[in-house]
Amino acid sequence: MKNLTTTHNIYIDTATKMRAIESNTVALVVTSPPYPMIEMWDEIMANQNPDIQQAINNNDGHLAFELMHSLLDDVWAEVSRVLIPGGFACINIGDATRTLNGEFQLYSNHSRIIQAFSTHGLQNLPNIIWRKQTNAPNKFMGSGMLPSGAYVTLEHEWILIFRKGGKRKFLTEDEKYRRKASSFFWEERNVWFSDLWELKGIKQKIDKSDSRKRSAAYPFDIPYRLINMYSLQGETVLDPFMGTGTTMLAAIASGRNSIGYEIDDAFKDIIIDNINSTPVSFFNSIIESRINSHKQFLLERNSDLSKSEIKHFNENLNMPVMTKQETNIQFYYLKETFTDSHDIINARYSKSIPENNQISFENKVNRKNHASAQASLF
């Protein structure tokens, strides 16, 4: 692909029937749904099923929990329908704690969602624990320092990973080419495919919605990593609970198409404003940051004489890389975003080899003979 254009569609509707999406057309789903039994979501869920509020009023937490998840079950059925064979769904969810009728307990949202996806035949692969970095001094709940009455605090959420069917097959030459171009750096793989991510949360306050005052948005790094891990450039990413549009922003930064469903009509303007107000330089700085991090990795590795020589080279980036699989990485730099008459956001990109990316190394013999030898950058 010499150039790239992506489209980003926003639907203000429930995701329980995503009629605008044909079956087997979405490569990846990345989303964070409402968390059942977290109080901020009670009203939105009860508006869809009044029995939920009645169960809460009756202090029947188990019934409320199941009724809330029944709403999500309809969305997971649609997710299963629209995913391509071998496509992935990545669901960020937190478990809930709540006191009803004087009884405090955990409601395991992540295990209930795993159960739901399994009914549709999707395979649950190893999941990621997102540990939220916090400076909160209080690490206990309940009876403080007295034994037998305290509760551990929840400082993590889950990123559940599902796949539709077996390993995806890349059959066409175009798919094979885009797969190679969409590769990531070796050192990125070692971080991204860890089962523990430590990332800070983001500010949650929103002022333009009457239905809720907090967005429950996840940090940009979460969808950005997942999109690059589990899809190819030019493919479509779906977020059925798009909120303020973080997944869509990450899709634009990654050169993917995206579709988002959001039930709250007040969020459409928030989403469009978020994208239109985000400068092109932000999206391209993500790529530059990855390249600069790779430069630093190369310099540090080259300075360690115990490490083996790096033997591969990426001509697109004009940089050494660790493995043959990285030799075809191609980044696309965003040129512009614009909204057409149908409120569809479009993004245009171009290939651009950044200047001064080459890192040249002295050979290992010279490095060993000259203790002061350093990698020359630029």
C-alpha positions as CSV (number, residue, x, y, z in Angstrom):
1,M,0.0,0.0,0.0
2,K,1.6,3.3,-1.1
3,N,-1.0,5.3,0.7
4,L,-3.8,4.5,3.2
5,T,-7.3,5.9,3.9
6,T,-9.4,4.7,6.8
7,T,-13.1,5.4,7.8
8,H,-14.6,5.6,11.2
9,N,-18.3,5.2,11.7
10,I,-20.2,6.3,14.9
11,Y,-23.6,4.8,15.6
12,I,-25.8,6.1,18.4
13,D,-27.7,3.0,19.2
14,T,-27.6,-0.1,21.4
15,A,-25.1,-2.7,20.4
16,T,-27.5,-5.5,21.0
17,K,-28.4,-5.4,17.3
18,M,-25.6,-4.0,15.2
19,R,-27.5,-4.1,11.9
20,A,-25.1,-1.9,10.1
21,I,-22.3,-4.5,10.4
22,E,-22.3,-7.5,8.1
23,S,-21.4,-10.9,9.6
24,N,-17.7,-12.0,9.5
25,T,-16.4,-8.5,8.6
26,V,-14.7,-7.2,11.8
27,A,-11.1,-8.3,12.5
28,L,-11.0,-7.1,16.2
29,V,-13.3,-6.0,19.0
30,V,-11.8,-3.8,21.7
31,T,-14.1,-2.5,24.3
32,S,-14.9,-1.8,27.9
33,P,-18.6,-2.3,28.7
34,P,-20.5,-1.0,31.7
35,Y,-19.4,-2.9,34.8
36,P,-22.4,-4.8,36.3
37,M,-22.9,-4.1,40.1
38,I,-20.8,-0.9,39.9
39,E,-23.3,1.8,41.1
40,M,-22.5,4.3,38.4
41,W,-24.0,2.0,35.8
42,D,-27.2,1.1,37.6
43,E,-29.4,3.8,35.9
44,I,-28.3,3.1,32.3
45,M,-28.8,-0.6,32.8
46,A,-32.1,-0.2,34.6
47,N,-33.4,2.0,31.8
48,Q,-33.0,-1.0,29.5
49,N,-34.5,-3.5,32.0
50,P,-36.5,-2.0,34.9
51,D,-36.3,-5.4,36.7
52,I,-32.7,-4.5,37.5
53,Q,-33.7,-1.6,39.7
54,Q,-36.3,-3.7,41.3
55,A,-33.7,-6.3,42.2
56,I,-31.4,-3.7,43.7
57,N,-34.3,-2.2,45.7
58,N,-35.0,-5.7,47.0
59,N,-31.3,-6.2,47.9
60,D,-31.1,-9.2,45.6
61,G,-27.6,-8.7,44.3
62,H,-27.4,-12.1,42.6
63,L,-30.5,-11.4,40.5
64,A,-29.3,-7.9,39.7
65,F,-25.9,-9.2,38.6
66,E,-27.5,-11.8,36.3
67,L,-30.0,-9.4,34.8
68,M,-27.2,-6.9,34.1
69,H,-25.1,-9.5,32.4
70,S,-28.1,-10.7,30.4
71,L,-28.0,-7.3,28.7
72,L,-24.3,-7.7,27.9
73,D,-24.9,-11.3,26.6
74,D,-26.9,-9.9,23.7
75,V,-23.9,-7.7,22.7
76,W,-21.5,-10.7,23.0
77,A,-23.8,-12.6,20.6
78,E,-23.4,-9.8,18.1
79,V,-19.7,-9.6,18.6
80,S,-19.5,-13.3,17.8
81,R,-21.5,-12.8,14.6
82,V,-19.5,-9.9,13.2
83,L,-16.0,-11.2,13.9
84,I,-14.1,-12.8,11.1
85,P,-13.0,-16.4,11.6
86,G,-9.8,-16.2,13.7
87,G,-10.7,-12.7,14.8
88,F,-10.2,-11.5,18.3
89,A,-12.3,-9.8,21.0
90,C,-10.6,-8.0,23.8
91,I,-12.8,-7.0,26.7
92,N,-11.6,-4.7,29.5
93,I,-13.7,-5.4,32.6
94,G,-13.4,-5.0,36.4
95,D,-14.9,-7.1,39.1
96,A,-17.3,-5.3,41.4
97,T,-17.7,-5.1,45.2
98,R,-20.9,-4.0,46.7
99,T,-22.8,-4.0,50.0
100,L,-26.5,-4.9,49.8
101,N,-28.7,-5.5,52.9
102,G,-25.5,-5.1,55.0
103,E,-23.7,-7.8,53.2
104,F,-20.4,-7.0,51.4
105,Q,-19.3,-9.3,48.6
106,L,-17.4,-9.6,45.3
107,Y,-19.3,-9.9,42.0
108,S,-17.0,-11.6,39.5
109,N,-17.8,-9.9,36.2
110,H,-14.8,-11.3,34.4
111,S,-15.7,-14.9,35.0
112,R,-19.3,-14.3,34.0
113,I,-18.2,-12.8,30.7
114,I,-15.9,-15.7,30.0
115,Q,-18.9,-18.0,30.5
116,A,-20.9,-15.9,28.1
117,F,-18.3,-16.0,25.3
118,S,-17.8,-19.7,25.7
119,T,-21.5,-20.3,24.9
120,H,-20.8,-18.8,21.5
121,G,-17.8,-21.1,20.9
122,L,-15.2,-18.4,21.3
123,Q,-11.9,-19.6,22.8
124,N,-10.6,-17.8,25.9
125,L,-6.9,-17.3,25.5
126,P,-4.5,-16.2,28.3
127,N,-5.8,-13.0,29.7
128,I,-4.1,-9.8,30.8
129,I,-4.3,-8.2,34.2
130,W,-4.3,-4.5,34.1
131,R,-2.9,-3.3,37.4
132,K,-3.8,0.4,37.9
133,Q,-0.9,2.4,39.3
134,T,-2.2,4.2,42.4
135,N,-0.7,6.3,45.2
136,A,-3.7,5.6,47.5
137,P,-2.4,5.1,51.0
138,N,-5.4,2.9,52.1
139,K,-4.7,-0.7,51.2
140,F,-7.5,-2.3,53.2
141,M,-11.3,-2.2,53.6
142,G,-13.4,-3.3,56.5
143,S,-12.0,-3.6,60.0
144,G,-8.6,-1.9,59.4
145,M,-5.9,-3.6,61.4
146,L,-8.1,-6.0,63.2
147,P,-8.0,-9.6,61.9
148,S,-10.9,-11.5,60.3
149,G,-13.0,-8.5,59.1
150,A,-10.9,-6.7,56.5
151,Y,-11.1,-7.1,52.7
152,V,-8.3,-6.8,50.1
153,T,-8.7,-3.9,47.7
154,L,-9.2,-4.4,44.0
155,E,-6.3,-2.6,42.3
156,H,-6.6,-4.5,38.9
157,E,-8.9,-5.0,36.1
158,W,-9.0,-7.7,33.4
159,I,-8.4,-7.6,29.7
160,L,-10.1,-10.8,28.5
161,I,-8.8,-12.2,25.2
162,F,-11.1,-14.3,23.0
163,R,-10.7,-15.8,19.5
164,K,-13.4,-16.9,17.1
165,G,-12.4,-20.4,16.1
166,G,-8.8,-21.6,15.5
167,K,-5.7,-19.7,14.3
168,R,-6.4,-17.2,11.6
169,K,-5.3,-18.1,8.1
170,F,-3.8,-15.5,5.9
171,L,-4.5,-16.7,2.4
172,T,-4.2,-13.8,0.0
173,E,-1.0,-12.0,-1.1
174,D,-2.5,-8.7,0.2
175,E,-3.2,-10.2,3.6
176,K,0.3,-11.6,3.8
177,Y,1.8,-8.3,2.8
178,R,-0.2,-6.3,5.3
179,R,0.6,-8.8,8.1
180,K,4.3,-8.3,7.6
181,A,3.9,-4.5,7.3
182,S,1.9,-4.5,10.6
183,S,4.6,-6.3,12.6
184,F,5.9,-4.8,15.8
185,F,9.3,-4.6,17.3
186,W,10.8,-7.5,19.2
187,E,11.1,-5.5,22.4
188,E,7.5,-4.3,22.1
189,R,6.4,-7.9,21.8
190,N,8.1,-8.7,25.1
191,V,6.1,-6.0,26.9
192,W,2.8,-6.2,25.1
193,F,2.4,-10.0,25.4
194,S,3.1,-10.0,29.1
195,D,0.0,-11.0,31.2
196,L,0.6,-8.0,33.5
197,W,0.2,-4.4,32.3
198,E,0.9,-1.6,34.7
199,L,-0.7,1.5,33.3
200,K,-2.1,4.6,34.9
201,G,-5.8,5.3,34.6
202,I,-7.1,8.6,33.2
203,K,-9.4,11.4,34.4
204,Q,-13.0,10.3,34.2
205,K,-15.1,13.5,34.7
206,I,-17.4,14.5,31.9
207,D,-19.8,17.5,31.7
208,K,-21.9,17.0,28.6
209,S,-23.9,13.9,29.5
210,D,-27.0,13.9,31.7
211,S,-26.9,10.1,32.1
212,R,-23.5,9.8,33.8
213,K,-20.8,12.1,35.1
214,R,-17.8,9.7,34.6
215,S,-16.7,8.2,31.3
216,A,-15.1,5.0,32.6
217,A,-12.6,5.4,29.8
218,Y,-9.4,3.4,29.7
219,P,-6.0,4.9,28.9
220,F,-5.1,5.2,25.2
221,D,-2.3,2.7,25.5
222,I,-4.7,-0.2,26.1
223,P,-6.6,-0.1,22.8
224,Y,-3.5,1.0,20.9
225,R,-1.5,-2.1,22.1
226,L,-4.4,-4.4,21.5
227,I,-5.1,-3.1,18.0
228,N,-1.5,-3.5,17.0
229,M,-1.3,-7.0,18.6
230,Y,-4.4,-8.5,17.0
231,S,-5.2,-6.8,13.7
232,L,-3.6,-5.7,10.4
233,Q,-3.4,-2.2,8.9
234,G,-6.5,-1.3,7.0
235,E,-8.7,-3.8,8.9
236,T,-11.8,-2.9,10.9
237,V,-11.9,-2.5,14.7
238,L,-15.2,-2.4,16.6
239,D,-16.0,-0.9,19.9
240,P,-19.7,-1.6,20.9
241,F,-19.4,0.6,24.0
242,M,-17.4,3.4,22.7
243,G,-17.9,6.1,25.3
244,T,-15.6,9.0,24.6
245,G,-14.0,7.3,21.6
246,T,-10.6,6.2,22.9
247,T,-10.7,3.0,20.8
248,M,-11.4,5.0,17.7
249,L,-8.5,7.4,18.4
250,A,-6.2,4.4,18.8
251,A,-7.5,2.9,15.5
252,I,-6.8,6.1,13.7
253,A,-3.3,6.2,15.2
254,S,-2.8,2.6,14.0
255,G,-4.1,2.9,10.4
256,R,-7.2,0.8,11.0
257,N,-10.8,1.4,10.2
258,S,-13.2,1.5,13.1
259,I,-16.9,1.3,14.1
260,G,-18.3,2.5,17.4
261,Y,-21.7,2.0,19.0
262,E,-22.7,4.3,21.9
263,I,-26.2,4.3,23.5
264,D,-25.9,7.9,24.9
265,D,-26.6,10.4,22.2
266,A,-24.8,13.1,24.1
267,F,-21.5,11.3,23.5
268,K,-21.6,11.7,19.7
269,D,-20.5,15.4,19.9
270,I,-17.9,14.4,22.6
271,I,-16.4,11.7,20.3
272,I,-16.3,13.9,17.2
273,D,-14.8,16.8,19.2
274,N,-12.2,14.5,20.8
275,I,-11.0,13.4,17.4
276,N,-11.2,16.7,15.6
277,S,-9.5,18.5,18.4
278,T,-6.6,16.0,18.6
279,P,-3.8,17.4,16.4
280,V,-2.2,15.3,13.7
281,S,1.1,15.7,15.5
282,F,-0.3,13.6,18.4
283,F,-1.0,10.6,16.2
284,N,2.3,10.8,14.5
285,S,4.1,11.3,17.8
286,I,3.0,7.8,18.8
287,I,5.0,6.4,15.9
288,E,8.0,8.6,16.6
289,S,7.9,7.5,20.2
290,R,8.0,3.8,19.1
291,I,10.9,4.5,16.7
292,N,12.8,6.5,19.4
293,S,12.3,3.7,21.9
294,H,13.6,1.2,19.4
295,K,16.7,3.4,18.8
296,Q,17.3,3.4,22.6
297,F,16.9,-0.3,22.7
298,L,19.5,-0.8,19.9
299,L,22.0,1.5,21.6
300,E,21.7,-0.3,24.9
301,R,22.0,-3.7,23.3
302,N,25.0,-2.7,21.2
303,S,26.8,-1.4,24.3
304,D,26.4,-4.8,26.0
305,L,29.3,-7.0,24.6
306,S,27.7,-10.1,25.9
307,K,24.8,-9.8,23.5
308,S,24.8,-11.3,20.0
309,E,25.1,-9.1,17.0
310,I,21.9,-7.8,15.4
311,K,21.8,-9.3,11.9
312,H,18.5,-7.9,10.4
313,F,17.7,-4.6,8.8
314,N,14.4,-2.8,8.0
315,E,14.8,-0.8,4.9
316,N,11.4,1.0,5.3
317,L,12.6,2.5,8.6
318,N,16.3,2.4,7.8
319,M,17.1,0.7,11.1
320,P,18.4,-2.6,12.4
321,V,15.9,-4.9,13.9
322,M,16.2,-8.1,16.0
323,T,14.3,-10.6,13.8
324,K,13.4,-11.3,10.2
325,Q,9.8,-10.8,11.0
326,E,10.5,-7.1,11.7
327,T,12.2,-6.4,8.4
328,N,8.9,-5.3,6.7
329,I,7.4,-3.1,9.4
330,Q,5.9,0.0,7.7
331,F,4.4,2.9,9.6
332,Y,1.8,5.2,8.0
333,Y,1.9,8.8,9.1
334,L,-1.4,10.6,9.4
335,K,-1.9,13.6,7.1
336,E,-5.4,14.7,8.1
337,T,-8.8,13.7,9.5
338,F,-12.1,15.2,8.3
339,T,-15.8,14.5,8.8
340,D,-18.1,14.1,5.8
341,S,-21.8,15.0,5.5
342,H,-22.8,11.7,7.0
343,D,-20.7,12.3,10.2
344,I,-18.2,9.6,9.1
345,I,-14.7,10.5,10.1
346,N,-12.1,9.8,7.5
347,A,-8.3,9.7,7.9
348,R,-5.6,10.0,5.2
349,Y,-2.1,8.7,5.6
350,S,1.2,8.6,3.7
351,K,4.4,6.6,3.8
352,S,7.2,8.7,5.2
353,I,10.6,7.4,6.1
354,P,11.6,9.6,9.1
355,E,15.0,11.2,8.6
356,N,17.9,10.3,10.8
357,N,16.7,7.0,11.9
358,Q,19.7,5.0,10.9
359,I,21.9,3.5,13.6
360,S,25.2,2.1,12.5
361,F,27.3,-0.3,14.6
362,E,30.9,-0.9,14.6
363,N,31.6,-4.6,14.1
364,K,32.1,-6.8,17.1
365,V,35.8,-7.1,16.6
366,N,36.2,-3.3,16.8
367,R,33.9,-3.2,19.8
368,K,36.0,-5.7,21.7
369,N,39.2,-4.0,20.8
370,H,38.1,-0.5,21.7
371,A,36.4,-0.3,25.0
372,S,35.3,3.2,24.3
373,A,33.6,2.4,21.0
374,Q,30.0,3.6,21.0
375,A,27.2,3.2,18.6
376,S,27.0,6.2,16.3
377,L,23.5,7.7,16.1
378,F,22.4,9.7,13.1
